Structures are given as C-alpha cells and as structure tokens.
Amino acid sequence: MPHPSETDESSHALVVTFDPKLSGIVSALLESCGYAVIVCDDPGHLADRAADSSPAVIIVDAAMAPKNPLDLC
C-alpha cells in the first residue's frame, strides 16, 4: 500500500462503523500506512464528515444497520 505524504490533503481516511474494536484495528492499520484517520459512528453524518475531510478512502462496515452501506455512496 502506498504511503501518502503527511502534507497531502488526500492522506485522510474515513472509517464508518459502530464497532469501536473494529475502528481501532482499521485505524491503526491505516495510520501505520500514513493516513490521518477520521472515525464516524453515525452513517447519517457520513456526507458531512466526507465533505469536511475530503478523504482519499472511505471504509464502511458492511454489518452496519439499518442502512445498506452501498446506499451511503
């Protein structure tokens, strides 16, 4: 996985999950690759968080209810 530049705005990653254990694991992995991680535990705030941070990648927990993660795109 390429390491983003620390000054690069595209070095943000957005993790969307209700599970704090999962967000911790995914965040640690992404941070080790140079990403600044933002965790969102409410899919209703996903659009705002994405607009605020312009993430290079968004990772959505597929087990997240009540919405289908594909509906968030």
SULRA-V397270 format. One record per residue. N is the residue number from 1. OMEGA is omega as a letter, one per 40 degrees, with the letter a starting at -180 (999 if undefined). D_FIRST is the distance of its C-alpha to the first C-alpha in Angstrom with 2 decimals. Layout:
[[N & OMEGA & D_FIRST] [N & OMEGA & D_FIRST]]
This chain:
[[1 & i & 0.00] [2 & i & 3.83] [3 & i & 6.52] [4 & i & 9.28] [5 & i & 12.76] [6 & a & 15.03] [7 & a & 17.66] [8 & i & 15.83] [9 & a & 17.27] [10 & a & 14.29] [11 & i & 12.46] [12 & i & 14.31] [13 & i & 13.41] [14 & i & 16.46] [15 & a & 17.01] [16 & i & 20.29] [17 & i & 22.07] [18 & a & 25.45] [19 & a & 24.26] [20 & i & 23.82] [21 & i & 22.50] [22 & a & 19.72] [23 & i & 18.91] [24 & a & 18.89] [25 & a & 16.48] [26 & i & 13.96] [27 & i & 14.60] [28 & i & 14.17] [29 & a & 10.72] [30 & i & 9.66] [31 & i & 11.86] [32 & i & 10.44] [33 & i & 7.21] [34 & i & 9.98] [35 & i & 11.06] [36 & a & 14.81] [37 & i & 15.57] [38 & i & 18.75] [39 & i & 20.26] [40 & a & 22.85] [41 & i & 25.22] [42 & a & 27.46] [43 & i & 26.46] [44 & i & 29.42] [45 & a & 27.70] [46 & a & 24.40] [47 & i & 25.62] [48 & i & 26.83] [49 & i & 23.73] [50 & i & 21.57] [51 & a & 24.20] [52 & a & 24.36] [53 & a & 20.71] [54 & a & 19.34] [55 & i & 15.97] [56 & a & 12.93] [57 & i & 12.39] [58 & i & 15.18] [59 & a & 15.06] [60 & i & 18.61] [61 & a & 20.27] [62 & a & 22.01] [63 & a & 24.87] [64 & i & 25.81] [65 & e & 29.46] [66 & a & 31.53] [67 & i & 29.34] [68 & a & 27.33] [69 & i & 23.75] [70 & i & 23.91] [71 & a & 26.96] [72 & a & 24.97] [73 & 999 & 23.17]]
